[in-house]
Amino acid sequence: MTGSSISSPQAPPIKVVVAKPGLDGHDRGAKVVARSLRDAGMEVVYTGIFQTPESILRAVIQEDAQVLGLSSLSGAHMEYAEDLCTLLRENDREDVLFLVGGTIPEEDAAQLKRVGVTEVFGPGTRTEDIINYIVDGVGERADA
Amino acid sequence: MDHLNAVKEPAAASARVRKWKEERLAKDHERIPPRQEEFKTLSGLEIDDVYTEEDVKDIDPVEDIGLPGEYPFTRGPHASMYRGRPWTIRQVAGFGQAEDTNNRYKYLLAHGETGLSTDFDLPTLLGFDSDHPEYRREIGKIGVAVDTVVDFHALFDGIPLEEVSTSLTINASAAILLAMYRVVGDERGISGSQLTGTTQNDILKEYTAQNEFIFPPAKAAELVVDTMEYGAQVMPRFNPLNACGYHIRDAGATAVQEVGLTVSAALCYLELAQQRGIHPDTLAPRVSFFWDVHNDFLEEVAKLRAARRLWARLTRERLKCRDPRSWLMRAHCQTAGVSLTAQQPLNNVARTAIQALASVLGGTQSLHTNSLDEAFAIPSEEAIKVAVRTQQIILEESGAGDVVDPLAGSYYVESLTSQIEEEASELIGRIDEMGGMIAAVENGYANQLIADSAWEHQLSLERGERTIVGVNDFIDDDRSTGGIELFKLDPGVGERQMKRLAEVKRSREEARVAKALRELESVAGDLHHNRMPLIEEAVRARATVGEICDVLRSVWGEYQPSTVF
């Protein structure tokens, strides 16, 4: 059902920014996800660690990204993700598929979705599921 | 007797084993095929059906294995091991303000912990104060907030520092916190020579694994040498350097890479010190190590044994150390955080117990057992108590500590020990060729090595070649935390910490702070001028972690994070 659109030669690659906000250095997950998306044919920019919501927004705008993947394992995911939702809204980039990954408790995930995060992926997620989600989500937004 | 002699004859043994494989084993496999196409350790080392005397024929029982407490220390750094003194039960703790963590220390000590270990919050780790406008949301979250020595006094209030050893999980700003520990002791009337413990302080693995760095690697490594020299002079029983494989492994490295990269870093600091004219025998006896003990039980036992032998040989042959204490690898182990699953979290108790047993059979000196809820949060008191009890059950009930190095002589364990030593040694050789560990950090080699291993591991999970119970097999539909109560941090911590910092800044003698910082700035660029006495003076004057780091930032600059993936 998915995966076919991604390999079609005429479609330009999906652009993704993978970002680490704040001072959290745990980037094993972010790097594995970035690599899986690149291997699936997407154009991926990894910001590296120590980013602010503002610098992440700048990367999204500069790269004209369709997808933002935010990874947080320091327990500060609520603040950073909420700030980014606000910034995306203020800059008319609500079209961006905003995904959050990390050890996010269920109640936090529900709250994040209420404020504008598209989806939350917890530990143990298969990279294939993330890829499929992005392909479907970007496709739907393009059709809308 | 004739029969025994025949077995010891290599050619005969080889023929005997070959015959067994071709006839007996093949017949079994015809009936019941192997349940996997190939068997590998968790680190990807290929493993055979069975190990025999064939596999250990090149291992010399005296030269390579030896006896506990004797060179090359394969069997343990001490002769009596746990029959004398048990390993130290050392659970890391840190959250909120100093008082919160101090209470957790006292809870742990009351439940049988025998050494302290501290985690600091991200601003402290990265040299920012709690009143930094950008990072307030991180105050006290993943560790305790420390701005000045006033916080350190509160952290260790009522703890007899002359009796309990303390591990400080601090790297980029380790020089400052080491000085704080010394100053707290001094201001309480405890001399430097009575203080025991470690600062983690292995900055090179920050650039490749844990990512809590401030300054460029070459400058930061010189600061590590400063702390080692300072330690030898004023805190001679304290280990200023705790070379770490833990974070390297948790970031995705294999067991071999964990040993190779960590030992390369430890060599790097000692060789930098040599360039300053400090003989390795002055510093090496106070270098300790920190390993990540993962799920593959026997591989981990072999890894610890291999690392000890490798370090003994390198310090003696390469660094020309003559003091036998320099050859000793003393280690702290922690069960693998990365192995904990958010799914079915009670299963983590079983994982941790297996890893803890491997640490003990591998001969660790100190051990942290992870709590079952640590995939989510700072552990609850209930969860951390189970973790402490796990160690007590191993010591008191399992018998594992009653014989020294009981797995020695196992064909498999000895063979794996040698293989890990050899492969780690080859990796060290490759790093030497590119100019040492600082070069391997700067050119991205080490980062790429770890990222590649992490990626391979992920693929093996997704292909179903590896099973993690509850994650990619034996999955429950219920994805909740299984009813465990997670720890919640008091949201008022940040405000209270900023208030305390403001009070310290109001009451301190500003002229003394300014003078101390100015003097530090004036020598910061001079490689051969040990900066520690000036950092100590700044700490005594109640300068903050952020102020001291800002001085060093202004002279050394900051390192830009890697975007390799």
Interface residues (C-beta under 8 A of the other chain):
Chain A: V18 G22 L23 D24 G25 H26 D27 R28 A30 K31 V32 A34 R35 S36 R38 V44 V45 Y46 T47 G48 I49 F50 T52 S74 G75 A76 E79 Y80 T103 P105 E106 G122 P123 G124 R126 T127 E128
Chain B: L122 P123 L125 L126 F128 E134 Y135 R137 E138 K141 I142 E206 Q210 N211 E212 D250 A251 G252 V338 T341 A342 Q343 A375 F376 A377 A451 A454 W455 Q458 E462 I468 V471 N472 R479 S480 T481 L486 L489 Q560 P561 S562 T563 V564 F565
